[in-house]
Amino acid sequence: MQLRRLLAISLLALTTSCGSVTAPDPEAGPAPEVTTPDLIETDLDPPADPPSSDCEVRGENFSEDVRLARCMTEEFWTQQFTASGGTYQPISRFVEYNGDDGPACGDQPAVPNNAFYCPDGHFIAYDATWLQSLYDQLGDGAVYLVIPHEFGHSVQNQLMSNFEFSVQAELQADCYAGGTLNGLIAANRLQAQEGDDVELMANLEAAGDPTDAWWEPGAHGTAQQRQLNFARGFERGVGAC
């Protein structure tokens, strides 16, 4: 996979207008800040090496880009945890499903048009039909946002991160995704190409909540909030998330 040029003029425009997440209702109070704890060592089992064959595919189609995104994201986080004196635990399963046939997470069934990390079983699942439609319509950036975002939730679980509101976890996962892509590009694991800034911003815009009701369960953040948090990770690394 070769990513196109990332986040030059578009991210500059976003970051110069950066503001905190705020609620439209003044009675609701300000949105909580999103912060990252230091990487810590966990009691999980030792990590397994990412599958080298997946990290070496060319990324010339949807299937190969999915394999690359999964493998390289775990490669990145393994290195991050090791550098911080911790141990990264690879996910136990990476499950492709279609529509209604996805795996349950505890007592919650999988739903169509979704990707999710499940701490009960430590796995990631994604609706392949839905993700490929994003890939076809909005470019390969869809895969390199959705998959690193879900791995961001896996990292939160391993760091035992606690959030009062779901939007905190979601925006931090966007930041982690930006930091992951930046790290992979800096390490020459991925190559940026012209047009990636447009693809990534379009994907984040499409994934944004229609309103700024950050206090609602399941809130992910508006398009601009998601873009800004992704930009923060991309420009400053995962330590800034």
N, C-alpha and C positions, 0 to 999 in steps of 0.2 A: 504494500500500500504506500502511495505517496500522497501526503496531504499537500494541499495547495497553500499559497502564501497566507500566513495567519495574522489577523488582527492588527493591521497597521492603522489606517485612517479611521476605520469604524470604531475600534477600541479607544482611540484617542478621543473621539467625539463623546463616547460614553463616559470615560473616566473624568473628563473635564466637567461633566455635569453630574458627577457622583454625589449621591445623598444617602442618608440612612433610610431604611425601610420604615415607612410611616403608614398609619391607618387613616382612612377617610373619616372615621368617626372620632372626634376629639375626646370623647368619653372613654374610648378604648385604651388610650395611652400610647406611648411609643412602642415600636416593635422591639423585641429583644435583640441584643447583639449576637452575632455568630462568632464564636471563638473556637480555637483548636487547642486541646491539651497537648503537652509534650508527648512524643512517642514513648511508650512504656513497654517493658517486657511483660508478656502475658504467660499464662500457664498452659497455653495450647500446645499441641504437638509440634515437633520441628517441621519446617516448611519443606514441601516437595519442590523440585526444580520445575519451572514452567516448561511445557512441552516444546523442545527446540524446533521440531518440525513445523509447529504452528507459527513460531516467531520468524521462521525463514520463508514462509510463503510470500508471494509477490504482491498480494492485495489487489488483484486485477478484477475482482468481482465481489458481490455481496458476501458470499460464503467465506472467501479468503479474508476479507476485511474484518468480519466478525472474529475469525480465528486469531488474526493479528492483534486486534484490539484487546481480546481476552488475555492472550499470552503476554503481550508487551506491558499491559497494565499490571499484571501480577509480577512481572519482572521488575518493573519500576518500584512497586511497593515493597518487594523483598529487599531491594537495595536500600530503600529509605529506612525501613525498620532496622536492618543490619547496621547502617551508619549511625543510628541512634541507640544502639545497644539493645534492641528489641528483637523479637522473632515474629515474622509475618506468617500467618496461617493461610495457605491457599484455600480457596473455596472447595467444598467437597464435590459439587456438581455444577455444571453449566448447562442448563436445560432449555432446549428449543421446544416451543409448543405453537399451536395454531388455534386461535379462537378460544373455544371453551375447554380445550383438552389439557390445560396447564396443570402443574402440580399445586397442591394446596400448601399453604404455609400455616402450620398449626391447624386452627379451625377456620381459617380464611381461604376460600377458594380463589384460584387464579382467575383473572378476568381478561377478556380480549383487549387488544390495543394497549398493551402495557408491558413494562419490564420491571422486575422487582428483585430486591435482595431479601432473603428469608433467614433471619438469625436462628430460627428453629430448624436446624439442619445445615446452616451455613452454606447456602447455595444461592445462585442467581438463575432466574428464568426470564425468558423474553418471548413475546409473541412474534415469531419470525415473519409472518405475513405482514403484520403491522410495521415492523422495523424495516423490512425490505421496501414497503411502500414509501416510507420516509426517505430511504436511501435512493430510491428511484426518482422521487419528486424533488428532494432537497439536497441531494448529493451525499457522498460518502462521509461527510462530517457528521451525519446522523449517528452512524455506528460509533464514531470516536467521541461522541458526547454521551450517548445513552449508556454504553457499556462502562466507560470509566466512572460515570456518575453512580451506577449501581455498585461498582467496586468501592466507591467512596463510602457507601453505607456499610459495606463489609469492614472497612477500616474503622469507621466510627464504632462498630460493635466490638472490634478487637481492642480499641482504645478505651472502651467502656465510657464513651461520651454520653452525657446526659443533656437532654434538651427539654425545655418547658413547652415549646411549640414545634409542630412538625415543620414549619417553614424554616426554622433554624437548621434542622438536619438537611433539608433539601437544598438550601442555598449553600451550605458548606460543601455538600456533595458536588454542586456545580463548581465551586471553587477548587475542590480536589481534582475535578476533571480538567479544568484549565491548567492547574499545576502539573498534572500528569502529562498532558500534551506538550507543555513547554519543556519538561524534563526529558521526554523522549526525543524531541527535536534537538535539544541542546546536546544530547548524547549521540546524535546522528542515527538514532534508531528509526526515526521517521523523517521524511523530507517535506518541507513546506513548499507549496506551489501556489501560483497565482489563482485567486478566487476563493481560497479557503475562508478568508474573513467573512465574505458574503454568505457562504454556506453555513458557517457556524452561527452567525448572528440570526440567520433565517430559521435555523432549527431551534434556537433558544427563544426566538419570538413566538414560534408556533407552539412551544411547550409552556408558555407563560399563562398564569391564571388570568381570567377575564377581569377580576377586580382585585383590589388591594386588601382583601379581608384576611390579613396575615394570621389572625387569631383562630381561624377556622381549622378544625381537624382536617388533615390532608392537604393543606395549603402548600404550594410549591414556590410561590413568589410570582410577581408580574414578569412580563417579558424583560423590562428594563432591569429589574432587580436580578434576574437570572443572568442576564448579559453582564452586568456589573460584577457579580460575584465570580463568574467564569473569568472575566478579564483580570480580576485581582489575583486569582491563582495563576493565570498564564503569565502575568507580568512579574509577580513577586515570588512564585513558588508555593508549594503546599504548606510551608511553614507560616504563610500569611493568612491561612484560612481559619 
